[in-house]
Amino acid sequence: MFHQAEAIIGPDGQTVLVTSEHVQSPIAVRYAFRNYIVGELFGANGLPASSFRSDNW
């Protein structure tokens, strides 16, 4: 089950740190995994990040 989460870019600029008030120890992340999501994550070049997932289930 996936929940809404907050994310910030890590200090190295290459990682995303994710937290959620609904999940104590997250094990997987999915970003923009619906057809109608307006993305809010952008790279250093100003381009929006594509959808991704950290799991492989």
N, C-alpha and C positions, 0 to 999 in steps of 0.2 A: 504494500500500500504506500503510495506517495503522498506527501503533504506539501503545502505551501512553505517556502523557505526564504530566508534572506541570504544574499550573497555579496561578497566584496572581493575585489581583485587582491591577491596576496602581495606581499612586499616585493617579491621577485618579478612581479608583472606577468608571470606565466601560469599562475595557479588561481583558482577560485575557491575562497573559503566560504563554506555553507553552514548555516545554523537554522534550526527550526524550534519553535517553542513546543511543537507537537512530537518531536523525536529527540530522545536523549543521546543516542549514539547512531547517527546515520551511517548506512553502509552503501548507499547508492544514490546517484543524482541523475535526474533527467531535466534537460533545459529545452523549452519551446517544443514540447512533444504533442502539440495539437495543431490542427490546420489553421487556426485563426489567431494564434498568439502574436502579439506585437512585442518584439524583442526589446529588451532594455540593457543588453550586454553588448559592448562595443570593444573592438580591439584598439591598440595604440594608433593604428592607421585611420581610425574613424569609421571603419566598416563594421556592420553588425555581425555578431557571432552567429554561426549556423547552429542548428539544433544539435544536441549531443546527449549521450548517455554514458554513465560510468560502469554500468552493469552489462552482463552479456547473457542474461537468462532468456 
